[in-house]
Amino acid sequence: MTDVVATNQTILVVGGGISGMTAAIEAAECGKDVVLLEKNPSVGGRVSQLYKYFPKMCYPSCGMEINLRRLKAQKRLRVITMAEVTKIGGGPGDYTATVKIAPRYVNENCTACGECAAAVETEFDDEFNYGLSKRNAAYLPFNMAYPQRYVLDPRVIGTDDAEKAKAACKYDAIDLDMQEETLQIKAGAVVWATGWKPYDAGKIQPYGYDRFQNVITSVEFERMMDPFGPTGGKLVRPSDGKEAKDVAFIQCAGSRDKNHLAHCSRICCMASLKQSTYLREKFGDDGKATVYYIDIRAIDRFEDFYTKVKADGNVRFVKSKVANITQEKETGNPVLHGVDTEGYERYSNPHDLAVLAIGMEPSVPKGAFPMEVVVNDSGFIEPDEANGGIFAAGSASDALDVNRSVQHATASALRAIQVVNRVAGAEG
Amino acid sequence: MADEIKIGVYICKGCGLGERLDAGELETIATREGKAAVCKQHDFLCSADGVATIQKDIDDEGVNRVAIAACSRRAKTDAFAFDGVALARANLREGVIWVRPDTDEARETTQEMAADYVRMACAELKHAKPPAPSEEQGRNTHLLVVGGGVTGMTAALEASKAGYPVTIVEKTGQLGGVAGQLWKRIPDRAPYKEPADTGAAALAAAVEADSNITVHLNSTVTRTSGAPGRFSADIATESGATSTENFGAIIQTSGFKPYDANQLPELGYGKSPDVVSQLELEALARAAEGGPIKRPSDGKEVKSVAFVQCAGQRSQKEGHLPYCSGHCCLTSIKQAMYFKDQNPAVETTILFDDLRTPGAGGEDFYRSGQDKGVTFSKGEVSEVVAGNGALEVKFKDLILDEDIALSADLVVLATGMVPNSGVNIEAEQGSVEVPVESILNLDYRQGADVPQLVHGFTDSHFICFPYETRRTGIYTAGPVRRPMDMAQAMEDAAGAALKAIQAAENAALGRGAHPRSGDLSFPSFRKEGCTQCKRCTVECPFGAINEDEQRYPLFNESRCRRCGTCMGACPVRVISFENYSVDTVGGQIKNIDIPEEFDEKPRILVLACENDAYPALDMAAMNRVEYSAFARVIPVRCLGSVNTIWVTDALNSGYDGVILMGCQKGEDYQCHFVKGSEIAQVRMSKVDDTLQSLSLEPERVATYEVAITDLHRAPRLINEMAETVEKIGMSPFKF
């Protein structure tokens, strides 16, 4: 049974991505008691699925390492994974969260030695790679997963593989009888940091994401660059495994669009500019990128990065909202059709690969919050007084880049501290 | 008795360590060579039983130095956390058995690797003490906010709401800053359709009513000295009165000034009074008070207005700003609405290159502008000509591919923001033509203001850490940090307020700031040995060291980030930390077993930065990537902390190769301590002289930039050194 000590001077952080981790760490480093809940088996969130950050082209795991070190050093910060909030009742200074903890089937004895994975054979789609590859039923989500503890996929419980995993473990870490638990956790304030999910590209009918193999999303393209990713770090076309040297990036795919997401996700222009540099990284002068855009949003000092990419002769910009994509039968090449509005020329451009710069939508849909919260039309949580002691952090509040998410999460930590300090003051 | 060292070594036999290694031999080494008073083996050391065994020895046997010979220091941190003792982690799992093949031939060298790590852990513990807080400062949580605009007021109010007292110093005679000059603001709440009240007056009223907040108007900070927890600031008012107050931390929210549009004569500014900047348009709107906005030249009602976006911005031309100011597209839409809301018949045209209205609110506001009939044209404006009674805006319409002359009663130039960042302390001597007033007047040897990152903005270079300040305890927020709109500025203010509170609270406890958050160790120096060479003072990436009257370095513990660059800089090695010193690392280097030349078992020292290189090697091991059995890896806090004596000692002791692995340096530096990696590379370039004097080949010492994702490359670099050693032969310095 999971033991949690929490009072109404505790700050509950829901979501262990970069925003949740930041809010939790910053509050703990101010001396507050924090409980950090994460739905997945590991903290890290979507940034751990990125290869590089714009504009510095640096690695997400670098900042993650520091954050994990800070997290591990904080005795007042308790991390609970496999946890989802099903209800939050109460008011500022006195919340109770009902938390459902799904069984991991692996307990704290786990030393991450990997023996269970060696013994188990069943594989499933790897969520970390957006289903582009398979993973073992006994797995460590990724190299820097924290807790550094394996997971047993619930779909093998009751099968031979489950028994094999148990037999392979020398530390009695596999617990096939682990049950779902429900906890009540008290808190004075809640930081809601559930982040985003990529918009379902299959809904954009004209782009053929669900019909053409060589039309993929930006998040899938990003996974390909990871040497530990689904293609071992190679940029290849899903249809035939050939190198994808001539890549089209379609901006605002499903965004700024009343039929899909009305809002702009802010990061996709910079993300495509970043990804255009991957082509040069992999293929040198043979790599070519074409960015089909409405407005290039390289805002504030990100403009420097845009200037740098524009200077690369191998990156072309076409001001056009791509009308539709078809597929060349023999080659599998996606062909983009539209009008280049600077000059009004129609085009039908074949490329090796089409990457849809897909938008971010809040990961919790509008009606699905386990508490009363003020949400705008796009589903993001508004900073409304009616939310009481519940504060959104990061992309749950608006489409934000990493730097702004961390900024926002730091601010949210302060708001939560204001509430618990009032409680502390009232309680003497 | 309290200082008597009692070492306990605990050897784990789990995770294959028991099968792959001879734990008995390791125990012998720990007790005989490592001088461990206690040495125990355990089948599953991280289990509750294993941990209890260690804790019992600490509680009952007086063990105060604990070596865990098991997995990496990055694993099982919850289990192996013991209060009041110095801890060393001999990395036998990720550092030995996971990077060596499980074969009979490899067994001997694998055991030697493990044996050396046990020796090293004991040697490290001999010189390490658990750190105690400095007590250099008490608890002062009074915050100073420099700048009373929207960012400063928000920072003060947010800190006050958390229970902290704040003082705001504002240069002008009133609070409000630029926001106070606006007619309305871009909406920051759904439905994001209409311009909203700026809120500046309400903020100012809230500040004035708040008993936690003291405001000094018409004042500047003429001197700042001290450190987090004990800053001292001289606040001078225009009238001449000065007061000195003490603060725990500082938030600089000095904002921005508008770009000087006189640098855009081709756009008509200065030539016609009807060509105005965005800020001047706000003044016209305020004067109109909701009625029709009138032209400056003749007072006629404006019937047509053109907005020129990116005026003097996003441009590489001399005198222009190369960046985008982030808010101006939304601001122009807001201003177009000033006209449309009053009279929908007024023609409003926004001439843009890329229309930047990000986020949920941005797009909604843009659509609202379109709904109100604002015209948007993508074009390049070349000239604004003042004619008879009207202005002519000449532009190339990029959609229609036509040259167009648009007639307008009024032209608004969306010019950029120039940060009020004070003195550029890193500008080359003589390159600054117009002297700039300092904002903070820091009494720091390294300069009067916080360092600027790019284009005059004081931003952090780290994506993950927007508040990573190079001046500990001083946080900049709002447009001085990077171009931003009001909504982001207010958020930034709250974030900076949190960091300032955190800095003050932790300074009281002697705890270091990011990235070594919570670190109690801090540098101490042996004055008698100091030659006053100033290298530590100059090289400290955070300007933590001042000079005293006798020109000795004056360390300020709470300004220190504990990187150890000072320690690496000191040629006479008088600087050390309680648990990290020339001896804790030097002892490790000198206490391994160096086989004789004929054994053909070289020794390669790897000094790996603990931030990127060491985790890369750990994760390589998790993936069973192998590297040379002859490598001995020592994690260091930063390559900047590497003292060249370690390299000299290694070579003198008979090591055949030395590799330094640190984080990326240069323009896109990754080094978590800004300059450490760069400084190390400079120092190592001078090591060639030492090598020559020892008649050693320069290839024996190599310094690399290693990323945390270099899981294959980092081991390869080690293997390449092993190959190099094989080629050039063993070191002649073995005994």
Chai-1 contact restraints between the chains, C-beta under 6 A:
chainA,res_idxA,chainB,res_idxB,connection_type,confidence,min_distance_angstrom,max_distance_angstrom,comment,restraint_id
A,E26,B,L498,contact,1.0,0.0,6.0,A-B,restraint_1
A,E29,B,Q502,contact,1.0,0.0,6.0,A-B,restraint_2
A,E29,B,S517,contact,1.0,0.0,6.0,A-B,restraint_3
A,C30,B,Q502,contact,1.0,0.0,6.0,A-B,restraint_4
A,C30,B,E505,contact,1.0,0.0,6.0,A-B,restraint_5
A,Y53,B,I463,contact,1.0,0.0,6.0,A-B,restraint_6
A,K56,B,I463,contact,1.0,0.0,6.0,A-B,restraint_7
A,K56,B,D668,contact,1.0,0.0,6.0,A-B,restraint_8
A,C58,B,Q670,contact,1.0,0.0,6.0,A-B,restraint_9
A,Y59,B,A707,contact,1.0,0.0,6.0,A-B,restraint_10
A,Y59,B,I708,contact,1.0,0.0,6.0,A-B,restraint_11
A,Y59,B,T709,contact,1.0,0.0,6.0,A-B,restraint_12
A,S61,B,I708,contact,1.0,0.0,6.0,A-B,restraint_13
A,C62,B,D612,contact,1.0,0.0,6.0,A-B,restraint_14
A,C62,B,I708,contact,1.0,0.0,6.0,A-B,restraint_15
A,G63,B,C464,contact,1.0,0.0,6.0,A-B,restraint_16
A,E65,B,P615,contact,1.0,0.0,6.0,A-B,restraint_17
A,I66,B,P515,contact,1.0,0.0,6.0,A-B,restraint_18
A,R70,B,S517,contact,1.0,0.0,6.0,A-B,restraint_19
A,K72,B,T77,contact,1.0,0.0,6.0,A-B,restraint_20
A,A73,B,G518,contact,1.0,0.0,6.0,A-B,restraint_21
A,T111,B,C15,contact,1.0,0.0,6.0,A-B,restraint_22
A,C113,B,C15,contact,1.0,0.0,6.0,A-B,restraint_23
A,N143,B,M619,contact,1.0,0.0,6.0,A-B,restraint_24
A,Q148,B,A75,contact,1.0,0.0,6.0,A-B,restraint_25
A,Y171,B,F44,contact,1.0,0.0,6.0,A-B,restraint_26
A,R256,B,E363,contact,1.0,0.0,6.0,A-B,restraint_27
A,H263,B,A360,contact,1.0,0.0,6.0,A-B,restraint_28
A,H263,B,E363,contact,1.0,0.0,6.0,A-B,restraint_29
A,C264,B,P358,contact,1.0,0.0,6.0,A-B,restraint_30
A,C264,B,G362,contact,1.0,0.0,6.0,A-B,restraint_31
A,C264,B,E363,contact,1.0,0.0,6.0,A-B,restraint_32
A,R266,B,P358,contact,1.0,0.0,6.0,A-B,restraint_33
A,R266,B,G359,contact,1.0,0.0,6.0,A-B,restraint_34
A,D295,B,D354,contact,1.0,0.0,6.0,A-B,restraint_35
A,D295,B,L355,contact,1.0,0.0,6.0,A-B,restraint_36
A,I296,B,D354,contact,1.0,0.0,6.0,A-B,restraint_37
A,R297,B,R356,contact,1.0,0.0,6.0,A-B,restraint_38
A,R297,B,P358,contact,1.0,0.0,6.0,A-B,restraint_39
A,I299,B,C324,contact,1.0,0.0,6.0,A-B,restraint_40
A,I299,B,G326,contact,1.0,0.0,6.0,A-B,restraint_41
A,I299,B,R356,contact,1.0,0.0,6.0,A-B,restraint_42
A,D300,B,C324,contact,1.0,0.0,6.0,A-B,restraint_43
A,D300,B,G326,contact,1.0,0.0,6.0,A-B,restraint_44
A,D300,B,R482,contact,1.0,0.0,6.0,A-B,restraint_45
A,D300,B,P483,contact,1.0,0.0,6.0,A-B,restraint_46
A,R301,B,Y323,contact,1.0,0.0,6.0,A-B,restraint_47
A,R301,B,R482,contact,1.0,0.0,6.0,A-B,restraint_48
A,E303,B,R314,contact,1.0,0.0,6.0,A-B,restraint_49
A,E303,B,Y323,contact,1.0,0.0,6.0,A-B,restraint_50
A,E303,B,C324,contact,1.0,0.0,6.0,A-B,restraint_51
A,T341,B,I399,contact,1.0,0.0,6.0,A-B,restraint_52
A,E342,B,L398,contact,1.0,0.0,6.0,A-B,restraint_53
A,G343,B,D401,contact,1.0,0.0,6.0,A-B,restraint_54
A,N376,B,A190,contact,1.0,0.0,6.0,A-B,restraint_55
A,N376,B,A360,contact,1.0,0.0,6.0,A-B,restraint_56
A,S378,B,A360,contact,1.0,0.0,6.0,A-B,restraint_57
A,F380,B,A360,contact,1.0,0.0,6.0,A-B,restraint_58
A,E382,B,A190,contact,1.0,0.0,6.0,A-B,restraint_59
A,D398,B,G359,contact,1.0,0.0,6.0,A-B,restraint_60
A,D398,B,A360,contact,1.0,0.0,6.0,A-B,restraint_61
A,A399,B,G359,contact,1.0,0.0,6.0,A-B,restraint_62
A,V402,B,I463,contact,1.0,0.0,6.0,A-B,restraint_63
A,N403,B,I463,contact,1.0,0.0,6.0,A-B,restraint_64
A,N403,B,P466,contact,1.0,0.0,6.0,A-B,restraint_65
A,V406,B,P466,contact,1.0,0.0,6.0,A-B,restraint_66
A,Q407,B,P466,contact,1.0,0.0,6.0,A-B,restraint_67
A,Q407,B,D492,contact,1.0,0.0,6.0,A-B,restraint_68
A,Q407,B,G495,contact,1.0,0.0,6.0,A-B,restraint_69
A,H408,B,E491,contact,1.0,0.0,6.0,A-B,restraint_70
A,T410,B,G495,contact,1.0,0.0,6.0,A-B,restraint_71
A,T410,B,L498,contact,1.0,0.0,6.0,A-B,restraint_72
A,A411,B,E491,contact,1.0,0.0,6.0,A-B,restraint_73
A,A411,B,A494,contact,1.0,0.0,6.0,A-B,restraint_74
A,A411,B,G495,contact,1.0,0.0,6.0,A-B,restraint_75
A,A413,B,L498,contact,1.0,0.0,6.0,A-B,restraint_76
A,L414,B,E158,contact,1.0,0.0,6.0,A-B,restraint_77
A,L414,B,A494,contact,1.0,0.0,6.0,A-B,restraint_78
A,L414,B,A497,contact,1.0,0.0,6.0,A-B,restraint_79
A,L414,B,L498,contact,1.0,0.0,6.0,A-B,restraint_80
A,I417,B,A162,contact,1.0,0.0,6.0,A-B,restraint_81
A,Q418,B,K161,contact,1.0,0.0,6.0,A-B,restraint_82
A,Q418,B,A162,contact,1.0,0.0,6.0,A-B,restraint_83
A,N421,B,A162,contact,1.0,0.0,6.0,A-B,restraint_84
A,N421,B,G163,contact,1.0,0.0,6.0,A-B,restraint_85
